[in-house]
Amino acid sequence: MSAAAGCSSTDAAVSVTVPTPSRQEAVLCRALHKELPDTLADLGRGDPEPGSELTAGWGDGAIVLRCGVPRPAEMSDPQAQGIDANGVNWMLEERDSGPRFTTTYRQTYVEVTMDSRFAHDSTPLAGLAEAVEKTVPSSL
């Protein structure tokens, strides 16, 4: 295991925009929040600010989940890349800061952003699959 670079203090919590889903979607997101793992990709849980049941994080912002986000415009692109992680389908968006994944075919959209160390590693999604499967029903 490598040592983490930088300060590990929670004083510098990552800040994210909290989604504003419909009431029905928020219910799904709260259920998901209760099922999320304490550890993901060997990174401990450290939720972003402001605290919300619609967001979660691991490894001081290395992985950030937001539930109830709007449907990404990129989902309309027939060339959009998708992957399956343990039965959950995700659309991949390549970004300079690291990949962003958004669930597809679910009753609410779950977005996961990862920093550049995960540019070619989607295994954290497998660690989220059980919680997503259990709490966010398929829309198909």
C-alpha positions as CSV (number, residue, x, y, z in Angstrom):
1,M,0.0,0.0,0.0
2,S,1.4,3.4,-0.9
3,A,1.3,6.4,1.3
4,A,-1.2,9.1,0.5
5,A,0.3,12.4,-0.7
6,G,-0.9,15.6,1.0
7,C,-2.8,16.3,4.2
8,S,-5.2,13.7,5.4
9,S,-7.1,16.2,7.7
10,T,-10.8,16.4,7.2
11,D,-10.4,20.2,7.5
12,A,-9.9,20.3,3.8
13,A,-13.0,18.3,2.8
14,V,-13.9,18.1,-0.9
15,S,-16.8,20.3,-1.9
16,V,-19.4,19.1,-4.4
17,T,-22.7,20.4,-5.7
18,V,-25.6,18.5,-4.1
19,P,-28.1,17.3,-6.7
20,T,-31.8,18.3,-6.5
21,P,-33.7,15.2,-7.6
22,S,-37.4,14.6,-7.5
23,R,-38.9,13.4,-4.2
24,Q,-39.2,9.8,-5.6
25,E,-35.5,9.9,-6.7
26,A,-34.4,11.3,-3.4
27,V,-36.0,8.3,-1.6
28,L,-33.9,6.0,-3.8
29,C,-30.8,8.0,-3.1
30,R,-31.3,7.9,0.7
31,A,-31.7,4.1,0.5
32,L,-28.5,3.9,-1.6
33,H,-26.6,6.1,0.9
34,K,-27.4,3.6,3.7
35,E,-26.0,0.7,1.6
36,L,-22.7,2.3,0.4
37,P,-19.5,0.7,1.5
38,D,-17.2,2.2,4.2
39,T,-14.2,1.3,2.0
40,L,-13.9,1.5,-1.8
41,A,-10.8,0.6,-3.8
42,D,-8.9,0.5,-0.4
43,L,-9.9,4.1,0.3
44,G,-11.7,5.0,3.4
45,R,-15.0,6.8,3.4
46,G,-14.8,10.6,3.7
47,D,-18.0,12.3,2.5
48,P,-17.8,15.7,0.7
49,E,-19.2,19.0,2.0
50,P,-21.9,20.0,2.4
51,G,-23.0,16.8,4.1
52,S,-25.9,15.1,2.2
53,E,-27.5,11.7,1.8
54,L,-27.2,12.5,-2.0
55,T,-23.4,12.4,-2.0
56,A,-20.6,10.2,-0.7
57,G,-16.9,10.1,-1.1
58,W,-13.8,7.9,-0.5
59,G,-10.1,8.8,-0.2
60,D,-10.4,12.6,0.3
61,G,-12.2,13.1,-3.0
62,A,-10.5,10.4,-5.0
63,I,-13.9,8.9,-5.6
64,V,-17.1,11.0,-5.3
65,L,-20.6,9.7,-5.8
66,R,-23.7,12.0,-6.4
67,C,-27.1,10.4,-6.6
68,G,-30.1,12.0,-8.4
69,V,-28.1,13.9,-11.0
70,P,-29.8,15.1,-14.2
71,R,-29.5,12.8,-17.3
72,P,-26.2,13.7,-19.0
73,A,-26.5,15.1,-22.5
74,E,-23.7,12.7,-23.5
75,M,-26.2,9.8,-23.1
76,S,-27.8,10.9,-26.4
77,D,-24.6,10.4,-28.2
78,P,-24.7,7.0,-30.1
79,Q,-20.9,6.9,-29.8
80,A,-20.9,7.2,-26.0
81,Q,-18.9,4.5,-24.2
82,G,-20.5,2.2,-21.7
83,I,-19.3,-0.5,-19.4
84,D,-20.9,-3.1,-17.2
85,A,-19.7,-3.6,-13.6
86,N,-21.2,-6.5,-11.8
87,G,-24.6,-6.1,-13.6
88,V,-24.8,-2.3,-13.4
89,N,-24.4,-0.4,-16.7
90,W,-22.5,2.9,-16.6
91,M,-21.7,5.5,-19.3
92,L,-18.1,6.6,-19.3
93,E,-16.9,10.2,-19.9
94,E,-13.2,10.6,-20.2
95,R,-12.0,13.8,-18.5
96,D,-8.5,15.2,-17.9
97,S,-9.1,15.1,-14.1
98,G,-10.2,11.5,-14.3
99,P,-13.2,9.4,-15.5
100,R,-16.8,10.2,-14.7
101,F,-19.4,7.3,-14.8
102,T,-23.2,7.7,-14.8
103,T,-25.6,4.8,-14.4
104,T,-27.8,4.0,-17.3
105,Y,-31.2,2.3,-17.2
106,R,-31.9,3.1,-13.6
107,Q,-34.8,5.0,-12.0
108,T,-32.4,7.8,-11.0
109,Y,-29.0,8.6,-12.3
110,V,-26.0,7.9,-10.0
111,E,-22.7,9.7,-11.0
112,V,-19.3,8.6,-9.9
113,T,-16.2,10.8,-10.5
114,M,-12.7,9.4,-9.9
115,D,-9.4,11.2,-10.0
116,S,-6.8,10.5,-12.6
117,R,-5.3,7.5,-10.8
118,F,-8.5,5.6,-11.9
119,A,-8.1,6.7,-15.6
120,H,-7.9,3.0,-16.7
121,D,-9.4,1.3,-13.6
122,S,-13.2,1.0,-13.2
123,T,-13.0,-1.6,-10.4
124,P,-14.4,0.9,-7.9
125,L,-17.7,0.6,-9.8
126,A,-17.8,-3.1,-9.0
127,G,-17.6,-2.2,-5.3
128,L,-20.7,0.0,-5.7
129,A,-22.7,-2.4,-7.9
130,E,-24.4,-4.3,-5.0
131,A,-25.6,-1.2,-3.3
132,V,-26.9,0.3,-6.6
133,E,-28.6,-3.0,-7.6
134,K,-30.3,-3.3,-4.2
135,T,-31.6,0.3,-4.0
136,V,-32.0,1.9,-7.4
137,P,-34.3,-0.3,-9.6
138,S,-33.9,-0.7,-13.3
139,S,-35.9,1.5,-15.5
140,L,-36.2,-1.2,-18.2
